[in-house]
């Protein structure tokens, strides 16, 4: 069974709606990038802290 044609019709988005969705998508992307960067910095910092200060006293 399929829906009647009037239920299947897709309303075209206005430029304002498209701009609002693009703005929301961009804000989500920026927030995700910031979260990922903080996650990476946290792991890097924890790794250095766990290795301790002796890490920098080793001979090469």
C-alpha positions in Angstrom: 0.0 0.0 0.0 1.2 3.4 -0.8 0.2 6.8 0.5 -2.0 9.1 -1.5 -0.3 11.5 -3.8 -1.2 14.5 -1.7 0.7 12.9 1.3 3.7 12.1 -0.8 4.1 15.6 -2.2 7.3 17.2 -0.8 7.1 20.9 0.0 9.9 22.9 -1.4 12.1 24.7 1.1 12.3 28.4 1.1 15.7 30.1 1.0 15.2 31.2 4.6 14.6 27.6 5.8 17.6 26.4 3.7 19.8 29.2 5.2 18.7 28.3 8.8 19.4 24.6 8.2 22.9 25.5 6.8 23.6 27.7 9.7 22.6 25.0 12.2 24.7 22.4 10.3 27.7 24.7 10.4 27.3 25.3 14.1 27.0 21.6 14.8 30.2 20.9 12.7 32.1 23.6 14.6 31.0 22.2 17.9 32.0 18.7 16.8 35.4 19.9 15.7 36.0 21.7 19.0 34.9 18.6 21.0 37.2 16.4 18.9 40.2 18.8 19.4 39.6 18.9 23.1 39.4 15.1 23.2 42.7 14.8 21.3 44.4 17.4 23.6 43.1 15.6 26.7 44.6 12.3 25.6 47.9 13.9 24.6 48.1 15.6 28.0 47.2 12.5 29.9 49.8 10.5 28.0 52.5 13.0 28.9 51.4 13.2 32.5 51.3 9.4 32.8 54.8 9.0 31.4 56.1 11.4 34.1 59.0 13.8 34.2 61.5 11.1 33.5 60.4 11.1 29.9 62.5 14.3 29.3 65.6 13.0 31.1 66.3 10.0 28.8 69.4 9.9 26.7 68.9 9.8 22.9 
